[in-house]
Amino acid sequence: MIQLRNIDKYIDKRFQRTFILKGIDLNIEEGEFVTIMGPSGAGKSTLLNILGFLDEASEGEYKFLGEPVHNLSEKKKSEYHKSHIGFVFQAYHLLDELTVYENIEMPLLYRKVKSKQRKAMVADILDRFNIVAKKDLFPPQLSGGQQQVVGVARAIIGNPKLILADEPTGNLHSEQSEQIMDMFKKLNDDGVTIIQVTHSEKMAAYGNRIINLRDGALVQEDPYEGETAG
């Protein structure tokens, strides 16, 4: 599904080049649940943003579903992003002026889903996530855990092939964290590919492979890790 070859990301300032990512080679198969770990500043979020078409690599090749991403037009990238990828952020990124219902509905509006179908899809997901009673509330009226549940619901409403989650449980207490991770596990069991960034080994254990990043480079700590995960 995802192939990265020799991916670099750097910033040039005057006579100095600062690398955020360096020489990243990575394959991720459809249906995997991959965790990216590493210290702060290791480049984890940057890597996630490149995978989700929110940022571009400075060098190297990224293939998504067999297509070289650098050859795609901005329009095509935007279409891929909307139709194939769901993003879950640590800071929720909900729109405070929209209700829970409207926040969840938004990706469907972008994709021009017809009104009747939108209503059915939103109703289904509100039910699935047990938040029907919250649908007319605004994000500031919700707890952090509830906001993150809405964020996950919004990410998956369009049935994405890939979910990218950046510290999805970073602001939550343990019970809420487990609820979110159980949701991810279920989605993964249904065939959705998930890539999460986390500092928590407990949350990482939900996945089937851990990728370690340090100073922008992949660290192969255990060459046999993930070999058995079919």
Long-range contacts (C-beta under 8 A, 24 or more apart in sequence): 1-28, 1-29, 1-30, 1-32, 1-64, 1-65, 1-161, 1-162, 1-193, 2-26, 2-27, 2-28, 2-51, 2-62, 2-63, 2-64, 2-162, 3-27, 3-61, 3-62, 3-63, 4-60, 4-61, 4-62, 5-60, 5-61, 5-62, 5-63, 6-59, 6-60, 6-61, 7-47, 7-50, 7-57, 7-59, 7-60, 7-61, 7-62, 8-57, 8-58, 8-59, 8-60, 9-43, 9-46, 9-50, 9-55, 9-57, 9-58, 9-216, 10-58, 19-216, 20-46, 20-216, 21-46, 21-47, 21-50, 21-57, 21-216, 21-217, 22-215, 22-216, 22-217, 23-217, 23-218, 24-60, 24-217, 24-218, 25-218, 26-211, 26-218, 28-193, 28-195, 29-193, 30-161, 30-191, 30-193, 31-188, 31-191, 31-192, 31-193, 32-193, 32-194, 32-207, 32-208, 32-209, 32-229, 33-184, 33-185, 33-188, 33-193, 33-194, 33-196, 33-206, 33-207, 33-208, 33-209, 34-194, 34-195, 34-196, 34-207, 34-208, 34-209, 34-210, 34-211, 35-195, 35-196, 35-197, 35-198, 35-203, 35-204, 35-206, 35-207, 35-209, 35-210, 35-211, 36-195, 36-196, 36-197, 36-198, 36-210, 36-211, 36-213, 37-197, 37-198, 37-199, 37-201, 37-204, 37-210, 37-211, 37-212, 37-213, 38-212, 38-213, 38-214, 38-219, 39-214, 42-213, 42-214, 42-215, 42-216, 43-213, 43-215, 43-216, 44-166, 44-197, 44-213, 45-166, 45-197, 47-213, 48-164, 48-166, 48-195, 48-197, 51-162, 51-164, 51-195, 52-81, 52-85, 52-87, 52-164, 53-77, 53-78, 53-80, 53-81, 53-85, 54-81, 54-87, 65-161, 82-107, 82-110, 82-111, 82-158, 83-111, 83-158, 83-160, 84-160, 84-161, 84-162, 85-160, 85-161, 85-162, 85-163, 85-164, 86-154, 86-155, 86-156, 86-158, 86-160, 86-162, 86-163, 86-164, 87-155, 87-163, 87-164, 87-165, 87-166, 88-148, 88-151, 88-152, 88-155, 88-163, 88-164, 88-165, 88-166, 88-168, 89-151, 89-166, 89-167, 89-168, 90-166, 90-167, 90-168, 90-170, 90-171, 91-171, 92-139, 92-144, 92-147, 92-148, 92-150, 92-151, 93-151, 94-139, 94-147, 94-150, 94-151, 94-154, 95-139, 96-138, 96-139, 96-140, 97-138, 98-138, 98-139, 99-135, 99-136, 99-137, 99-138, 100-126, 100-131, 100-134, 100-135, 100-136, 100-137, 100-138, 100-139, 100-142, 100-150, 101-126, 101-135, 101-136, 103-139, 103-150, 103-154, 104-150, 104-153, 104-154, 104-157, 105-157, 106-154, 107-154, 107-157, 107-158, 108-157, 108-158, 111-158, 121-157, 122-157, 125-153, 125-156, 125-157, 126-153, 128-153, 129-153, 129-183, 143-176, 144-171, 144-172, 144-176, 145-172, 145-173, 145-175, 145-176, 145-179, 145-180, 148-172, 148-176, 148-180, 149-179, 149-180, 149-183, 152-180, 152-183, 152-184, 156-187, 156-192, 160-192, 161-192, 161-193, 162-192, 162-193, 162-194, 162-195, 163-187, 163-192, 163-193, 163-194, 163-195, 164-195, 164-196, 165-194, 165-195, 165-196, 165-197, 166-196, 166-197, 167-197, 167-198, 167-199, 168-196, 168-198, 169-198, 169-200, 169-203, 170-198, 170-199, 177-202, 177-203, 181-206
